[in-house]
């Protein structure tokens, strides 16, 4: 899957006339962003209910006058 994504990014950037060195750097940044997004999604999956309860507690503590 990641190899396919790298191929698509390189193809897209090559069609835009971006040099291979820059394309490699942009590809690396794209992979880093993908990994960070996966970590965030995983963390929300693990701690989502606790986070929701915390936000509800904070929201309920604020007066609504």
Secondary structure, 3 states (H helix, E strand, C coil): CHHHHHHHHHHHHHHCCCCHHHHHHHHHHHHHHHHHHHHHHHHHHHHHHHHHHHHHHHHHHCCCC
